[in-house]
Amino acid sequence: MPEIELGVPRGVVESLPEEDGTAAQDMRRAIAGIQSRINEEITGAEPAEAAEVVVDAIERMEAQASTYHEFVPELRAWGQSPIYAIAWRNLYVELIGQLYEHEWLGDELDRERNFRLVEDGIRLSDL
């Protein structure tokens, strides 16, 4: 099974203030950590098992993106720049998109997410 490869989206890094290279480095470290954890857990797994691991990671990234999204109006209300909250939110959203771009994984991710929706008691129906 191929390894997952993630990268720092150029648009996210370019949205950061030029004088601050620390945030970009932090993002690169975060991405490297996410990538290595996912790859470590999916080594030797079947595609369906790998999808479970990746969906867990996606759900964590969605929660992180939501948290940063909630910071934006708060920061604005306090007269602070929300640029870092926006950049981190966008980073997690972009990483989720990158995971779906892996051809061998995309369909399995959709299948696993749909399974979890039904398992949680939400029934989908054809209307």
C-alpha positions in Angstrom: 0.0 0.0 0.0 1.4 3.4 -0.9 2.3 5.9 1.8 0.4 9.0 2.5 2.2 12.2 1.4 1.1 15.6 2.7 2.5 19.0 2.0 2.2 22.5 3.1 -0.2 24.3 0.8 1.5 27.3 -0.8 -1.6 29.5 -0.4 -1.6 28.9 3.4 2.0 29.8 3.8 1.7 32.8 1.6 -1.2 34.1 3.7 1.1 34.4 6.8 2.9 37.6 7.5 6.3 37.6 5.7 8.3 38.4 8.8 7.0 35.3 10.6 8.7 32.1 9.5 8.0 30.4 12.8 4.3 29.7 12.0 5.3 28.1 8.6 7.9 25.9 10.4 5.3 24.9 13.0 2.9 24.0 10.2 5.6 21.9 8.5 6.3 20.1 11.8 2.6 19.5 12.3 2.1 18.1 8.8 5.2 15.8 9.2 3.7 14.5 12.5 0.3 13.8 11.0 1.8 12.1 8.0 4.2 9.9 10.0 1.4 8.9 12.4 -0.9 8.0 9.6 1.7 6.1 7.7 2.9 4.2 10.8 -0.7 3.1 11.5 -1.6 2.0 8.0 1.6 0.0 7.3 0.5 -3.4 6.3 -3.2 -2.6 6.6 -5.9 -3.4 4.0 -7.4 -0.4 2.2 -10.6 -0.6 4.4 -8.5 -0.7 7.6 -6.3 2.2 6.3 -9.5 4.2 5.6 -10.6 3.8 9.3 -7.3 5.3 10.4 -7.4 8.1 7.9 -11.0 9.0 8.8 -10.0 9.2 12.4 -7.3 11.6 11.4 -9.8 13.6 9.2 -12.2 13.9 12.1 -9.5 15.2 14.4 -8.5 17.7 11.7 -12.1 18.8 11.2 -12.4 19.4 14.9 -9.1 21.5 14.9 -10.4 23.5 11.9 -13.6 24.1 13.6 -11.9 25.3 16.7 -9.7 27.7 14.8 -12.8 28.9 12.9 -14.5 29.8 16.1 -11.4 31.9 17.2 -11.8 34.2 14.2 -14.8 36.3 15.3 -13.5 36.3 18.9 -10.1 37.6 17.8 -11.8 40.3 15.7 -14.0 41.3 18.6 -10.9 41.9 20.7 -9.2 43.9 18.0 -6.7 41.2 17.2 -5.7 39.9 13.8 -7.2 36.5 13.1 -4.6 35.7 10.4 -3.0 32.8 12.3 -6.3 31.2 13.2 -7.4 31.5 9.6 -4.2 30.0 8.3 -4.3 27.0 10.7 -8.0 26.5 9.9 -7.2 26.5 6.1 -4.2 24.2 6.6 -6.4 21.5 8.2 -9.0 21.9 5.5 -6.4 21.6 2.8 -4.8 18.5 4.4 -8.2 16.8 4.4 -8.4 17.6 0.7 -5.0 16.2 0.1 -6.0 12.9 1.8 -8.9 12.6 -0.6 -6.6 13.1 -3.6 -4.9 9.8 -2.9 -6.5 7.6 -5.6 -6.3 4.4 -3.7 -8.0 5.9 -0.7 -10.7 8.3 -1.9 -13.5 5.8 -2.4 -12.6 3.9 0.9 -12.8 7.2 2.8 -16.3 7.9 1.5 -17.4 4.4 2.3 -16.0 4.6 5.9 -17.6 8.0 6.5 -20.9 6.8 5.2 -20.7 3.7 7.4 -20.0 5.9 10.5 -23.0 8.1 9.7 -25.3 5.1 9.6 -23.7 3.5 12.6 -24.3 6.7 14.6 -28.0 6.3 13.9 -28.5 8.7 11.1 -30.3 6.8 8.3 -29.9 7.9 4.7 -32.8 7.3 2.4 -33.5 7.7 -1.3 -36.2 10.3 -1.9 
